[in-house]
Amino acid sequence: MRVIEPAQALDEQTVVTELESAAAERIMQCQARLEGQCGPILVGIEDEFTVHGVSYHREQELIDTLTEELSRTYGNAFSSIDHEHPLIRVRDSILAGKNQALHMPDTFRLELVTNHELIDGGSPVRHAVQKAEFLRDMRKTIMEVVERFEAVALISHNPRPIPDVYYYLMHVNGYEPDFILRDIKRQAEERPDLIGRERILAARTLEEMFLSNTSVLENHGAAGSGVHINIGFRGKDGVNPFYNPVDRDKGTPVTWNAAAGIIDITAESVLSFVNRYYASWERLGNKNLSAPTHAGYHPLKKSGAIVKQNPYTQKFFDDHGLPAKATITPENAHLEIRHADPGFGNRDGAALTMLQIAATLAGIEHGLKQGRIQSYEQLLEYKAPLCAGFDEALDKFRTSTLLPQLLGVRLYRAALNYAELNANRLEGVFDPQTLEAGDRQYSYFPEQSGFEFDI
């Protein structure tokens, strides 16, 4: 078996710069070939980040300021920024089928969405590359605006999949118990629709809220990756190759085989998309966090899909009790890649995002070439196990014969150097129990001695 070894003793900036350059090159190569088959490409990116230190009542002010700044600076490359995903789930509401949630004290998450369309004045051949570059620049702007609010934006830290919410509140956020208790109760007071509201207001301690046998709040978060990549095509003849006019919720042979290719490249080694990071890597395979154990396709997020069609018909959303942000049209049917990782934020520039886009396009190209999926039902059964941990994923990346073919030798080598770099970046940061917990069962959130968020 041929193994391409990583270059030795490369410094961090050299690794990141080469990865960005190699990924940009591969993106444009894949984009050109795919456009020959499927027509002009459309790329949109969703990014999530956490803000610490802004009170609940100033959140909308911050969102309005960010919207104005991003719209003015980035034009049609920017789509929206919204308050997203409360982090503390209310048990009584879950049992009632509502899945209501509350926010961490002075901590909330925002979702940034870039436009799918070609950027005004942009280069069509660099369309996908420019989306990654704009995301990098938007992250910097977001952090600058948040700093004006005397708060901190953590691009590279997504606290949604927390093994132990109670520990996070007490030891990571560092707030006093009485403050946390008051803040949670205040939110409940302002939510007359909240199922379990009276039990929250009656709780005397945080332990009673989170840790008792009858606790009203869940003590673990939900799964989440931080970044979603959306890929669409206009079609060579103007007909979207992902749109099935007969059965709009099931997609087309192009949908099925493009998704299968993404499953293939992910199963080979998830390190083309995911870093060694407790908020992302450690969630994969953790059933307690509703995270996927296999690379597969499914229309419902809660079923652990790493790739899915988006959006669907209104009937689909109604049948599954889901809110519809948009419904499917001949123009907007696309694939959503759900397991990408924000990495180390601005420290990595646009390098990781470009690697993820390159791997996505390479996977789509591979799937279309293979053409092995003949039906929607066959796609739903097409799954492959994810690696059990980072070390296994790194070993598979090192020894893969498929990845050099799909990524190209230059990008493969650059990505391998990046993976080796990440293995060293967090060396000694996490308690060994976290890194080696093969079953991904957490009873507490280990201390992170010496850990500093890079912002």
Residue pairs with C-beta under 8 A, 6 or more apart in sequence:
1 399
1 401
2 401
3 398
3 399
4 398
4 404
4 409
4 412
4 413
4 416
5 398
6 398
6 413
6 416
6 417
6 419
6 420
7 413
7 417
10 417
10 421
12 421
12 425
15 414
15 417
15 418
15 421
16 347
16 348
16 349
16 351
16 418
17 349
17 351
18 414
18 417
19 351
19 352
19 354
19 355
19 411
19 414
19 415
19 417
19 418
20 349
20 350
20 351
20 354
21 414
22 408
22 410
22 411
22 413
22 414
22 415
23 351
23 354
23 355
23 357
23 358
23 411
23 414
23 415
24 126
24 129
24 354
25 408
25 410
25 411
26 358
26 361
26 362
26 407
26 408
26 410
26 411
27 128
27 129
27 354
27 357
27 358
27 361
28 125
28 126
28 128
28 129
29 408
30 358
30 361
30 362
30 364
30 365
31 41
31 125
31 127
31 128
31 361
32 125
33 365
34 41
34 233
34 361
34 364
34 365
34 368
35 41
35 233
36 236
37 236
37 368
38 233
38 235
38 236
38 241
38 254
39 233
39 234
39 235
39 236
39 237
39 238
39 241
40 118
40 124
40 127
40 233
40 234
41 127
41 128
41 231
41 232
41 233
42 116
42 117
42 230
42 231
42 232
42 233
42 234
42 334
43 116
43 127
43 128
43 131
43 229
43 230
43 231
43 232
43 357
44 79
44 113
44 114
44 115
44 116
44 131
44 229
44 230
44 232
44 334
45 113
45 114
45 131
45 132
45 135
45 227
45 228
45 229
45 230
45 353
46 111
46 112
46 113
46 114
46 227
46 228
46 229
46 230
47 111
47 112
47 135
47 138
47 139
47 155
47 226
47 227
47 342
48 84
48 85
48 109
48 110
48 111
48 112
48 158
48 160
48 224
48 226
48 227
48 342
49 109
49 110
49 112
49 139
49 142
49 153
49 154
49 155
49 157
49 158
49 342
50 107
50 108
50 109
50 153
50 154
50 157
50 158
50 159
51 62
51 107
51 108
51 109
51 110
51 146
51 151
51 152
51 153
51 154
52 106
52 107
52 151
52 152
52 154
52 173
53 106
53 149
53 150
53 151
53 152
54 62
54 106
54 108
54 146
54 149
54 151
55 106
56 103
56 106
56 108
56 183
56 186
56 187
58 149
59 83
59 108
60 83
62 145
62 146
62 149
62 151
63 81
63 82
63 83
63 110
65 145
65 148
65 149
66 81
66 110
66 142
66 145
67 80
67 81
69 141
69 145
70 78
70 81
70 112
70 138
70 141
70 142
71 78
73 141
74 134
74 137
74 138
74 141
75 119
75 120
76 115
76 117
76 119
76 120
77 114
77 115
77 119
77 120
77 130
77 131
77 134
77 138
78 114
78 115
78 138
79 113
79 114
79 115
80 112
80 113
81 110
81 111
81 112
81 113
81 142
82 110
82 111
82 113
83 108
83 109
83 110
83 111
84 109
84 110
84 111
85 101
85 109
85 111
85 160
85 222
85 224
86 101
86 102
86 103
86 108
87 101
87 102
87 103
87 104
87 107
87 109
87 159
87 160
87 162
87 165
87 221
88 101
88 102
88 103
88 104
88 165
88 184
88 217
88 218
89 99
89 100
89 101
89 217
89 218
89 221
89 222
90 100
90 101
90 102
90 194
90 195
90 196
90 200
90 216
90 217
90 218
91 196
91 215
91 216
91 217
91 218
92 195
92 196
92 199
92 216
93 99
93 100
93 101
93 194
93 195
93 196
94 100
94 218
96 195
97 321
98 195
100 191
100 193
100 194
100 195
100 196
102 184
102 187
102 188
102 191
102 194
102 217
103 187
104 159
104 168
104 169
104 173
105 169
105 173
105 175
105 179
105 180
105 183
105 184
106 173
106 175
106 183
107 159
107 173
109 158
109 159
109 160
110 142
112 135
112 138
112 142
114 131
114 134
114 135
114 138
116 230
116 232
116 334
118 124
118 127
119 127
119 130
119 131
119 134
122 130
123 130
128 357
128 361
129 354
129 357
131 357
132 350
132 353
132 354
132 357
133 350
135 350
135 353
136 346
136 349
136 350
136 353
139 155
139 345
139 346
140 346
142 153
142 155
143 153
143 155
143 346
143 455
146 152
146 153
147 153
152 453
152 455
153 455
154 345
154 453
154 455
155 342
155 345
155 346
155 455
156 277
156 342
156 343
156 344
156 345
156 347
156 453
156 454
156 455
157 279
157 453
158 224
158 225
158 226
158 279
158 280
158 342
159 168
159 172
159 221
159 279
160 221
160 222
160 223
160 224
160 279
161 221
161 222
161 223
161 224
161 279
161 280
161 282
161 283
161 286
161 289
161 291
162 168
162 220
162 221
162 445
163 220
163 221
163 282
163 286
163 288
163 289
163 442
163 444
163 445
164 219
164 220
164 442
164 443
164 444
164 445
165 210
165 217
165 218
165 219
165 220
165 221
166 206
166 207
166 210
166 211
166 219
167 444
167 445
168 445
169 175
169 180
169 206
170 177
170 180
170 206
171 445
171 447
172 445
172 448
173 180
177 205
177 206
180 206
181 203
181 205
181 206
181 209
184 200
184 209
184 217
185 200
185 201
185 203
188 194
188 197
188 200
188 201
189 201
191 197
194 200
196 216
199 216
200 209
200 216
200 217
203 209
203 216
208 215
209 215
209 216
209 217
210 217
210 219
211 219
220 288
220 289
220 442
221 289
222 289
222 290
223 283
223 286
223 289
223 290
223 291
223 292
223 304
224 283
225 274
225 280
225 283
225 338
225 339
225 340
225 341
226 279
226 280
226 340
226 341
226 342
227 340
227 341
227 342
227 353
227 356
228 336
228 337
228 338
228 340
229 336
229 337
229 340
229 356
229 357
229 360
230 310
230 334
230 335
230 336
230 337
231 258
231 334
231 335
231 337
231 360
231 361
231 364
232 240
232 242
232 332
232 333
232 334
232 335
233 240
233 241
233 242
234 240
235 241
239 330
240 330
240 331
240 333
241 252
241 254
241 255
242 251
242 252
242 254
242 255
242 258
242 309
242 333
242 334
242 335
243 252
243 328
243 329
243 330
243 333
244 250
244 251
244 252
244 255
244 333
245 330
247 376
248 312
248 313
248 328
248 333
249 299
249 309
249 312
249 313
249 316
249 328
250 376
251 259
251 309
251 333
251 376
253 371
253 373
253 374
254 368
255 309
255 333
255 335
255 379
256 297
256 373
256 374
256 375
256 376
256 378
256 379
257 367
257 368
257 370
257 371
257 372
257 373
258 335
258 363
258 364
258 367
258 368
259 297
259 307
259 308
259 309
259 335
259 367
259 373
259 379
260 297
260 367
260 370
260 372
260 373
260 379
260 382
261 362
261 363
261 364
261 365
261 366
261 367
261 368
261 369
261 370
262 306
262 307
262 335
262 337
262 360
262 363
262 364
262 367
263 295
263 296
263 297
263 306
263 307
263 363
263 382
263 383
263 384
264 363
264 366
264 367
264 370
264 384
264 402
265 272
265 359
265 362
265 363
265 366
265 402
265 403
265 406
266 272
266 273
266 295
266 306
266 339
266 363
266 384
266 386
267 295
267 384
267 385
267 386
268 396
268 397
268 400
268 402
268 403
269 387
269 393
269 394
269 396
269 397
269 400
269 403
270 284
270 295
270 339
270 386
270 387
270 393
271 390
271 393
271 394
271 397
271 415
271 419
272 355
272 356
272 359
272 403
272 407
272 415
273 337
273 339
273 340
273 341
273 356
273 359
274 280
274 281
274 284
274 339
274 340
274 341
274 393
275 281
275 341
275 343
275 344
275 352
275 422
276 390
276 422
276 423
276 425
276 426
277 341
277 343
277 426
278 430
278 434
280 341
280 342
281 341
281 390
282 434
282 440
283 289
283 291
283 440
284 291
284 292
284 293
284 339
284 386
285 291
285 292
285 293
285 386
285 388
285 440
286 440
286 441
286 442
287 293
287 440
288 440
288 441
288 442
290 302
290 304
291 304
292 304
292 305
292 306
292 339
292 386
293 304
293 385
293 386
294 304
294 383
294 384
294 385
294 386
295 306
295 383
295 384
295 385
295 386
296 304
296 305
296 306
296 380
296 382
296 383
296 384
297 305
297 306
297 307
297 308
297 379
297 380
297 382
298 304
298 305
298 308
298 380
299 305
299 308
299 309
299 312
299 316
300 308
300 320
301 308
301 338
305 338
306 337
306 338
306 339
307 335
307 336
307 337
307 338
308 335
308 336
308 338
309 333
309 334
309 335
309 336
310 333
310 334
310 335
310 336
311 324
311 325
311 326
311 327
311 328
311 332
311 333
312 324
312 327
312 328
313 327
313 328
314 324
314 327
316 322
317 323
317 324
317 327
326 332
335 364
337 356
337 360
340 353
340 356
341 352
341 356
342 352
343 352
344 352
344 425
344 454
345 454
345 455
346 454
346 455
347 454
351 418
352 418
355 411
355 415
355 418
358 407
358 411
359 406
359 407
362 406
362 407
363 406
365 406
366 406
367 373
373 379
373 382
387 393
387 396
388 438
389 435
389 436
389 438
390 423
390 435
394 419
394 420
394 423
397 403
397 415
397 416
397 419
398 416
403 412
403 415
404 412
407 415
428 450
429 448
429 449
429 450
429 451
430 446
430 448
431 446
431 447
431 448
433 446
434 442
434 446
